[in-house]
Amino acid sequence: MSKRIRVVLAISDLSGGGAEREMANLLAHMSREHFDIHLCLWRPFFAYRPPHDVRVHVLEKTRPWHVFRTLRRTQRLIDELKPNVVFSQLHYLNIVTGTALTRCRHRPGWVFRLTNDPCVEMKGPFATWARRVLPRADCATGCCQGVSRAMVDYLRLDPARVRTLINVVDTAAIERLAREPSPLRKDPHTFTVVHAGRFHKQKNQAMLLDAFARFRGRSAELWMLGQGPLEEDLRTRARELGIEAQVRWLGFQKNPYPLFREADCFALSSNNEGLPNTIIESLLCGTPVVATRCPYGPDELIDHGATGLLTPVGDASAFGDALEHMAAEREARNAMASTGREQARERFDTAKVCRQYEQLFEEMAR
């Protein structure tokens, strides 16, 4: 096509979550020669600044009861911009965007993407609304094969309209940032586990603390990166387990990658996931991973025994065994680190993944 394709990328905001970081990476790497890019946000929150040549439209949805106003504003924006394609991401925003599109005079191609388990995110009346609206999309995309299958089974989508689009990861930037000085230097004789994530029930950091408690009094540390509503509960649990002195609470880190690089392994203890960026980033930093085998996500990223270890969800004993293996088997750990980095570089090559998005947008524009 000689004329640039106008694409509206819609997400609630660009705060510090994984889906928001993926959207920021897509904004940064999409071709300006072939695409005229607009960003639609519900809220003006920016952990990641959009490129200066991307026009940003903020709908000011800051309260639950703003949904009807947001529907109208989304409809007006689409009719005003007349994009060739609308790409939305995150479950609630997808449903609201799809509902608004049914009221538009202008009818663009619509692609939505889910980055988490729809069986968990969409229940009751919310699932009913989703099943009425989401099948109208021209293409539904999941972040991994498991989420794509769940969209077909749980949301009753046409399999012919469902695809998988993996995360857009800025691999070069992660490897560059990982080489920056670390705010903490680990003792070479101290086995160090790092975790990063929002302190929330989904991430099940309580189980991680229970598993790490077998290192009580030994030369081992757990670095906890993140914030969230359960932080005080988790600090209390660490005290009760007698590991308070071995757990470092490091808060939100703008650049966590030097800490990933320093650690001996990364731990992800979630009950459910989509395609966790933290696993990808840890592998790119040369750090093997111990993760729970969620219904989908981690087992599509980790080759058990080759790039990390997988354990049953919620099983602190098995998770502790995996950490013990990492602590005891230095050579195996180093081999996992090397293999994991090479596989992540190949699979998540930024230009290659971004081109998959562009090809889909070109197809929807036609």
C-alpha positions in Angstrom: 0.0 0.0 0.0 1.4 3.4 -0.9 -0.8 5.3 1.6 0.1 4.9 5.3 -2.3 2.8 7.3 -3.8 4.7 10.2 -3.8 2.6 13.4 -5.3 3.4 16.7 -3.7 1.5 19.6 -5.9 1.5 22.7 -4.9 0.6 26.3 -6.0 2.0 29.7 -2.7 3.8 30.4 1.1 3.4 30.1 1.7 2.7 33.8 4.2 0.1 35.0 2.6 -3.2 34.0 3.8 -5.8 31.5 1.0 -5.2 28.9 1.7 -1.5 29.1 5.4 -2.1 28.5 4.6 -4.2 25.5 2.4 -1.5 24.1 5.2 1.1 24.6 7.6 -1.2 22.8 5.2 -1.6 19.9 4.8 2.2 19.7 8.6 2.6 19.6 9.3 0.0 16.9 6.4 0.2 14.4 7.3 1.4 11.0 6.5 5.2 10.5 6.9 4.7 6.8 3.8 2.4 6.6 1.8 3.4 9.6 0.2 6.6 11.0 0.0 5.8 14.7 -2.5 7.1 17.3 -2.6 6.1 20.9 -5.9 6.1 22.8 -5.6 6.0 26.6 -8.2 6.0 29.4 -5.9 7.7 31.9 -2.8 9.9 31.4 -0.4 7.7 33.5 3.0 7.3 32.0 5.7 4.9 33.3 6.7 4.7 29.7 6.6 7.8 27.5 5.2 7.4 24.0 7.4 8.5 21.1 7.0 12.2 20.2 5.6 11.4 16.8 2.6 9.4 18.2 -0.5 11.5 18.8 -2.0 10.7 22.2 -5.8 10.9 22.9 -6.9 10.7 26.6 -10.5 9.8 27.3 -10.3 10.6 31.0 -11.9 7.4 32.4 -10.8 7.5 36.1 -13.9 6.1 37.8 -16.0 3.0 37.2 -19.1 5.0 36.4 -17.3 6.8 33.6 -17.8 3.8 31.4 -20.8 5.2 29.5 -19.0 8.5 28.9 -16.0 6.5 27.7 -18.2 4.6 25.2 -19.3 7.8 23.7 -15.9 9.3 23.6 -14.4 6.2 22.0 -17.1 6.2 19.4 -16.5 9.9 18.6 -12.7 9.4 18.4 -13.1 6.5 15.9 -15.5 8.4 13.7 -13.2 11.5 13.8 -9.9 9.7 13.0 -11.4 7.1 10.6 -8.6 4.6 11.3 -8.0 1.6 9.1 -7.4 -0.6 12.2 -8.1 -0.4 15.9 -5.9 -2.6 18.1 -7.0 -2.8 21.8 -5.3 -4.6 24.7 -6.5 -5.6 28.2 -9.7 -7.4 28.9 -12.1 -4.7 30.1 -10.8 -2.1 27.6 -11.4 -4.7 24.8 -15.0 -5.1 25.8 -15.7 -1.4 26.1 -13.9 -0.7 22.8 -15.8 -3.4 21.0 -19.1 -2.1 22.3 -18.2 1.5 21.1 -17.3 0.2 17.7 -20.8 -1.2 17.2 -22.1 2.3 17.4 -19.5 3.9 15.1 -20.4 5.2 11.6 -16.9 4.4 10.5 -16.0 0.7 10.6 -12.3 -0.1 10.9 -10.8 -3.5 11.2 -10.7 -4.5 14.9 -8.0 -6.6 16.5 -8.0 -7.2 20.3 -5.4 -8.9 22.4 -5.6 -10.7 25.8 -2.6 -10.9 28.0 -4.0 -13.0 30.8 -6.3 -15.9 31.5 -9.9 -15.0 30.4 -11.3 -17.7 32.7 -9.9 -15.7 35.7 -10.4 -12.2 34.3 -13.9 -12.5 33.0 -16.6 -14.1 35.2 -20.4 -13.8 35.7 -22.1 -10.8 33.9 -18.7 -9.7 32.7 -18.2 -13.0 30.8 -21.7 -12.7 29.3 -20.8 -9.2 28.0 -17.5 -10.4 26.7 -19.2 -13.3 24.8 -21.6 -10.9 23.1 -19.0 -8.3 22.1 -15.6 -10.0 21.5 -16.8 -12.4 18.7 -17.4 -9.3 16.6 -13.7 -8.7 16.3 -12.0 -9.3 12.9 -9.1 -11.0 14.8 -8.7 -12.0 18.4 -5.1 -12.5 19.6 -3.7 -14.2 22.7 -0.3 -13.6 24.2 0.4 -17.4 24.2 -1.0 -20.6 22.8 -2.8 -21.3 26.1 -4.6 -18.0 26.2 -5.6 -18.3 22.6 -7.1 -21.8 23.3 -9.0 -20.4 26.3 -10.5 -17.6 24.1 -11.9 -20.3 21.9 -13.2 -22.6 24.7 -14.3 -20.1 27.3 -15.3 -17.0 25.2 -16.7 -19.1 22.4 -14.7 -17.4 19.6 -14.4 -18.7 16.1 -11.0 -20.5 16.0 -10.5 -19.2 12.4 -10.3 -15.6 13.9 -8.0 -16.4 16.7 -4.2 -16.1 16.5 -1.3 -15.9 18.9 0.9 -12.8 19.1 3.8 -13.0 21.6 5.0 -10.1 23.6 7.0 -7.2 21.9 10.2 -7.2 23.9 13.0 -4.7 23.4 15.8 -7.3 23.7 18.6 -4.9 22.9 17.5 -2.4 25.5 17.2 -5.1 28.2 20.6 -6.4 27.6 22.1 -2.9 27.5 20.3 -1.9 30.8 21.4 -5.2 32.4 25.0 -4.1 32.0 24.4 -0.9 34.2 25.7 -0.9 37.7 23.5 -2.9 40.1 22.2 -1.1 43.2 23.0 -4.3 45.1 26.0 -6.5 44.7 25.6 -10.1 45.9 28.1 -12.0 47.9 29.5 -14.7 45.7 29.1 -17.2 48.5 25.4 -16.3 49.1 22.7 -18.0 47.0 20.5 -15.2 45.8 16.9 -15.4 44.4 15.2 -12.4 42.8 11.5 -11.9 42.3 9.7 -9.0 40.6 6.0 -8.5 40.5 3.0 -6.7 42.0 2.3 -7.9 45.5 -1.1 -9.4 44.7 -2.9 -12.7 45.3 -2.4 -13.8 41.6 1.4 -13.7 42.1 1.3 -15.8 45.3 4.4 -14.4 46.9 3.3 -16.0 50.2 4.1 -19.4 48.7 7.5 -18.1 47.6 8.3 -17.0 51.1 7.2 -20.4 52.4 9.5 -22.2 49.9 12.4 -19.9 50.7 12.0 -20.5 54.4 14.0 -23.8 54.1 17.1 -21.5 53.6 16.5 -19.9 57.0 19.8 -19.3 58.7 21.8 -20.3 55.6 23.9 -18.2 53.3 20.9 -17.2 51.1 18.9 -14.0 50.2 15.6 -13.3 48.5 15.3 -9.9 46.7 11.7 -8.8 46.4 11.1 -6.2 43.8 7.7 -4.6 43.6 4.8 -3.0 45.4 1.2 -3.8 46.0 -1.7 -4.2 48.5 -0.2 -7.4 50.1 3.2 -6.0 51.0 2.6 -5.6 54.7 1.0 -9.1 54.9 4.1 -10.5 53.1 6.5 -8.7 55.4 4.6 -10.1 58.4 4.8 -13.6 56.9 8.6 -13.2 56.4 8.9 -12.3 60.1 6.8 -15.2 61.2 8.9 -17.6 59.1 12.1 -16.3 60.7 13.6 -15.1 57.4 13.1 -11.4 57.8 16.9 -10.7 57.8 17.3 -12.7 54.6 14.6 -10.9 52.6 15.3 -7.5 51.0 12.3 -5.4 50.0 13.5 -3.3 47.1 10.3 -1.7 45.9 9.6 -0.7 42.3 12.8 -0.6 40.3 12.8 1.5 37.1 15.7 -0.7 35.9 15.5 -4.1 37.5 17.7 -5.9 35.0 21.1 -5.4 36.8 19.5 -7.1 39.8 18.2 -9.9 37.6 21.8 -10.3 36.3 23.3 -10.4 39.7 21.0 -13.1 41.1 21.5 -16.8 40.8 17.9 -17.4 39.7 14.6 -15.7 39.2 11.5 -17.0 41.0 7.9 -16.7 39.7 5.3 -18.2 42.1 2.1 -17.2 40.3 -1.2 -19.0 40.4 -2.0 -17.9 36.8 -0.2 -15.9 34.1 -0.3 -14.9 30.4 3.2 -14.8 29.0 5.2 -13.3 31.8 7.6 -10.6 30.7 9.7 -11.1 33.8 10.6 -14.6 32.7 11.6 -13.4 29.3 13.6 -10.5 30.8 15.4 -12.8 33.2 16.4 -15.2 30.5 17.8 -12.3 28.4 19.8 -11.2 31.5 21.3 -14.7 31.7 19.4 -15.8 34.8 17.7 -19.2 34.9 14.1 -19.3 36.3 12.2 -21.4 38.8 8.4 -20.9 38.0 5.1 -22.5 38.8 3.6 -24.4 35.9 0.5 -22.1 35.5 -2.3 -23.3 33.3 -0.5 -21.6 30.5 2.4 -19.1 30.1 5.6 -20.3 31.9 5.7 -23.7 30.2 5.7 -22.0 26.8 8.8 -20.0 27.9 10.8 -22.5 30.0 12.3 -25.7 28.7 12.2 -27.7 32.0 15.7 -28.7 33.0 17.3 -26.8 30.1 16.5 -23.1 30.8 14.8 -23.4 34.2 12.6 -25.5 36.4 8.8 -25.8 36.6 6.8 -26.9 39.7 3.1 -27.4 40.4 1.1 -24.3 41.3 0.9 -23.6 45.0 3.3 -26.3 46.0 5.8 -24.7 48.3 7.6 -28.0 49.0 8.2 -28.6 45.3 9.2 -25.0 44.7 11.7 -25.2 47.6 13.1 -28.4 46.1 13.7 -26.5 42.8 15.4 -23.7 44.6 17.6 -26.2 46.4 18.6 -27.7 43.1 19.5 -24.3 41.7 21.6 -23.6 44.8 23.5 -26.9 44.8 24.1 -27.3 41.0 26.2 -24.4 39.9 27.2 -25.9 36.6 23.7 -26.9 35.7 22.5 -23.4 36.6 25.1 -21.8 34.4 24.2 -24.1 31.5 20.5 -23.1 31.9 21.5 -19.4 31.9 23.4 -19.7 28.6 20.8 -21.8 26.8 17.9 -19.6 28.1 19.6 -16.4 26.9 20.2 -17.7 23.4 16.7 -19.1 23.0 15.1 -15.8 24.3 17.2 -13.7 21.9 16.1 -15.8 18.9 12.4 -16.1 19.8 11.8 -12.5 20.9 13.9 -10.7 18.3 12.3 -7.3 18.4 12.1 -6.5 14.7 10.8 -10.0 13.9 8.0 -9.9 16.5 7.0 -6.3 15.6 6.8 -7.3 12.0 4.2 -9.9 12.9 2.0 -7.2 14.3 2.5 -5.0 11.3 1.6 -7.8 8.9 -1.6 -8.4 10.8 -2.5 -4.7 10.7 -1.9 -4.6 7.0 -4.1 -7.6 6.5 -6.9 -6.1 8.6 -6.6 -2.8 6.6 -7.2 -4.7 3.4 
